[in-house]
């Protein structure tokens, strides 16, 4: 029975792969529209925080949802209910005490979230792999009303949670694949079998993708996703002028209202936070924090760092920095280590 299910998933996966180019073109068009909308708002002086870059906010108050007290907390989430990912790319790992937490609150049905993923995923991966940040993914379900009663946002979030718990090495790949195959709003979206097939294409083991396809992931985590969404939507620190929306980004626990459609804007915001964090000794993150304070206009060090890179090599590749600044930074690092 499991083998038959796996074969079905593989066939569906091939069909989904054939649609990916068309989906990519559609997402690129949406991204251009979002960018234009943000630009117009900026010209009019409205400010990014006031721009409704997603259609839906949490206006499903008539929907009966469980509370966090009613559900079992997944073991893979952090204290805020998010899925942490450290330098190794494994769900549940962190970058350590010195890493800044960058949390992204996303709904897999949200078009702007798909654009956000396209625009920032590569940059955030570089920061994470360098040990500068711990990425925290917070799947929420505020757009169920746009999937014709199929509760896609909840089911997709539950699938993400299931993968994080049962195939943590493949979580990020699955997360990316879900946005690569994002359905249109006001459609029936994807079935659980189709989500399972996407998981398989992302490298998730067959037994895990089969569990998604057979509704096990939904049964196990749907109530958690709904309860977590209700809780998140009421957190004061996550509110914009128009309430909670997706995507929402926090850096070190503070909501970031910058314009992520501007290349490098999110990275710059993270860089400024990294520079403000005290050095705790011995980590690439602490070293970067010192150097950023000494050379505030240098290119972001994460572009050059890689596992095993030494301080001297890191300093040597910083372009545009004056020799005196390099020596000053190296001297501070030496005395702080």
Helices and strands as residue ranges (DSSP letters): H 2-43, G 48-50, G 68-70, E 83-85, E 100-106, H 111-129, E 133-139, G 144-146, H 152-166, G 168-170, H 171-180, H 192-201, H 206-213, H 216-232, G 236-238, E 248-251, E 254-256, H 265-276, H 284-294, G 301-303, H 311-316, H 323-336
